[in-house]
Amino acid sequence: MGLPNASDDLSTEVEVDAFRRLFPLRFYEKHLLKSIRPDARPLGRARETTIGLGAVASANGSALAKIGSTTMLAAIKMEVMTPSLETPNEGCLGLLPLAARFPVSLSLPKTPGRPAEAAPVVAKQLSDTILSSGMINLKELSLVSGKAAWMAYLDIYCYDADGALFDTALLSAVAAFSHYF
């Protein structure tokens, strides 16, 4: 019996990836029968999670969040604006049109799915969740009724994507808001 070499490991990895893509149902069924996830974690164990506040010195609030191998950076910039006529006593959150930016380089073969295609979906879910949660009271962003209010711009950058994209984006956004407010 010889020593394992890198080419054997690579060919095994390619075969596993091909099986996962060709037979996704069977791939996941095999893991479920063994009570493990494809990344070898037991079904009941969550991915390791870390948060770092104040990751961007030039931002008003920022956070770097990591869930497993997925890493996202959220940064908030505040600007004074004139409130809209419809909501003169409220500020505004600048979350759309695209709050999450996923570099093209993340769609490498090792990364499941294509994160660049997931960006608009994650951004929409994130925007809907933050606005409907009441986490930010837009009335508290008002400075002078009808004259001045805060506009909070939220940008999220994905540095590594390996699942849990929405969860990591939301965690980084909530941490960045908690860092500022």
QUINOR-V945914 format. One record per residue. PSI is psi in radians with two decimals (none if undefined). NEAR is the number of other ideal C-beta (glycine too) atoms within 8 Angstrom. Layout:
PSI|NEAR ; PSI|NEAR
//
This chain:
2.17|1 ; 2.99|4 ; 2.53|3 ; 2.52|5 ; 2.95|7 ; -0.62|5 ; -0.61|6 ; -0.75|8 ; -0.73|9 ; -0.76|8 ; -0.64|8 ; -0.75|8 ; -0.71|8 ; -0.73|8 ; -0.76|8 ; -0.77|8 ; -0.71|9 ; -0.75|8 ; -0.76|10 ; -0.73|10 ; -0.65|6 ; -0.63|6 ; 1.16|7 ; -0.68|8 ; -0.83|6 ; -0.65|8 ; -0.87|11 ; -0.56|9 ; -0.71|8 ; -0.72|8 ; -0.74|10 ; -0.66|8 ; -0.54|6 ; 0.01|6 ; 0.67|6 ; 2.76|9 ; 2.87|8 ; -0.42|8 ; 0.22|5 ; 0.11|5 ; 2.53|8 ; 2.68|7 ; -0.60|8 ; -0.08|3 ; 2.24|5 ; 2.84|4 ; 2.62|8 ; 2.37|7 ; 2.32|9 ; 2.63|6 ; 2.36|11 ; 2.08|8 ; 2.65|10 ; 0.60|8 ; -0.40|9 ; 1.94|8 ; -0.54|4 ; -0.09|3 ; 2.71|10 ; -0.60|7 ; 2.48|12 ; 2.78|15 ; 2.50|17 ; 2.09|11 ; 2.48|16 ; 2.17|13 ; 1.95|11 ; -2.18|10 ; -0.01|7 ; 2.20|14 ; 2.25|11 ; 2.55|16 ; 2.22|14 ; 2.36|15 ; 2.40|14 ; 2.28|14 ; 2.33|9 ; 2.42|10 ; 2.52|7 ; 2.38|8 ; 2.94|10 ; 2.17|5 ; 2.77|15 ; 2.77|6 ; -0.55|3 ; -0.56|4 ; 1.25|7 ; -0.29|10 ; 0.38|8 ; 2.60|11 ; -2.85|15 ; 2.60|13 ; 2.16|11 ; 1.44|8 ; -0.40|10 ; 2.84|8 ; -0.44|3 ; 1.86|8 ; -0.36|11 ; 2.26|14 ; 2.15|9 ; 1.96|11 ; 2.52|9 ; -0.54|6 ; -0.25|5 ; -0.24|13 ; 0.93|8 ; 2.80|6 ; -0.54|4 ; -0.33|3 ; 2.16|10 ; 2.40|4 ; -3.05|7 ; 1.74|6 ; -0.59|13 ; -0.61|10 ; -0.44|7 ; -0.30|12 ; -0.88|13 ; -0.61|8 ; -0.82|7 ; -0.73|12 ; -0.75|15 ; -0.80|9 ; -0.74|9 ; -0.83|16 ; -0.86|11 ; -0.76|8 ; -0.81|9 ; -0.78|14 ; -0.64|9 ; -0.28|6 ; -0.39|6 ; 0.16|5 ; -0.65|6 ; 2.14|12 ; 1.89|6 ; -0.44|11 ; -0.54|8 ; -0.25|7 ; -0.07|14 ; 2.34|15 ; -0.97|9 ; 2.07|7 ; 2.15|7 ; -0.12|6 ; -0.82|7 ; 2.47|9 ; 2.84|14 ; 2.45|12 ; 2.09|13 ; 2.00|13 ; 2.20|9 ; 2.10|15 ; 2.39|9 ; 2.28|16 ; 2.31|10 ; 2.09|18 ; -0.46|8 ; 2.30|8 ; 2.08|12 ; 0.80|9 ; 2.95|9 ; 0.72|10 ; -0.85|13 ; -0.79|9 ; -0.76|8 ; -0.69|15 ; -0.79|16 ; -0.77|11 ; -0.77|13 ; -0.66|16 ; -0.82|14 ; -0.72|9 ; -0.70|13 ; -0.75|17 ; -0.71|13 ; -0.54|10 ; -0.64|10 ; -0.92|9 ; none|5
//
